[in-house]
Amino acid sequence: MKFALFLPTEPNEMWRLGAQLGVTEAVTGIPRVRPEGPSSWGFLPLLHMKQRFADMGLNVAVIESTPPMNNIKLGLPGRDKEIEQVCELLTNMGAVGIPVWCYNFMAVFGWLRTSMSTVSRGGALVTSYNHELMEQAPLTEAGVVSEEQLWENFAYFLERVVPVAEQAGVKMALHPDDPPISPIRGVGRIFTSVEAFKRMLALAPSEYNGLTFCQGSFATMGEHIPTAIRALQDRIHFVHFRDIRGTARSFVETFHDAGPTDMAEAMRCYQEIGFSGVMRPDHVPTLEGDANDTPGYTTRGRLYAIGYMRGLAEASEKAPLLSAD
């Protein structure tokens, strides 16, 4: 497997720090034609971005961003135009050699927390979610969106997009819903269990139709992480390495070494199944000295996480040798 960091599309301090830590892979978003301009999934903007990373010694392995997709998710007029844009992105990713696209099917809003400043170990700040605080929230502008509608809209999307991904040679990696609870503000969520992902994979039995195994999301579902890894191993295209404490209704993010998941066992499991893709730390605590303006993606927390992950991986690789002795 290869370790990566989520990095902006333009060079910054984290690019340099990542390279200094020995990170070789980059996960990034869709570039802009110019710094303040709109996002562009055209061939040249993607090629120029990929070359910027290459000049720093980094390989763009995953795009974790999407063109507009809300009409697709809600089944509204204009969804076919949005599907065309997704297909253009996938085609151009394949043309420039970016092999994995991470996306989600959370309608109206994406990942959601009720606090971005929950105090953790030593005063570090983490995100958390308490569903009780959301139960009286008003409906969104979309009104009530059922899970059945979302499954129908997802099947419509998958049928049209997977053949394009196959032709482009780009693996689609669906991220779980976060938090995995349904509904929220009247909007259903459907990717909330291992069984839901098995259903998703059966809709398009192609190696290019796969998932992002976000450990925190699967842990929030109440799934046993090694068991879930093995259940979905054939189509795990990308990994978010993180942990939580709690349930889908009420949880807090944790330091990578402080949650209930046996992270060493999880790392061994990826090695046992032969996972050779990209793994990045996700949702790190905000440590002393970092501003909390980008919760989960601060500098010091990610540096700590990468060091921890590299240590786990090295120990896991050597464990069989030590046992043999």
Secondary structure, 3 states (H helix, E strand, C coil): CEEEEECCCCCCHHHHHHHHCCCCEEEECCCECCCCCCECCCHHHHHHHHHHHHHCCCEEEEECCCCCCHHHHHCCCCHHHHHHHHHHHHHHHHHHCCCEEEEECCCCCCCCCCEEEEECHHHCEEEEEEHHHHCCCCCCCCCCECHHHHHHHHHHHHHHHHHHHHHHCCEEEEECCCCCCCCECCECCCCCCHHHHHHHHHHCCCCCEEEEEEHHHHHHCCCCHHHHHHHHHHHEEEEEECCEEEECCEEEECCCCCCCCCHHHHHHHHHHCCCCCEEEECCECECCCCCCCCCECCHHHHHHHHHHHHHHHHHHHHHHHHHHC
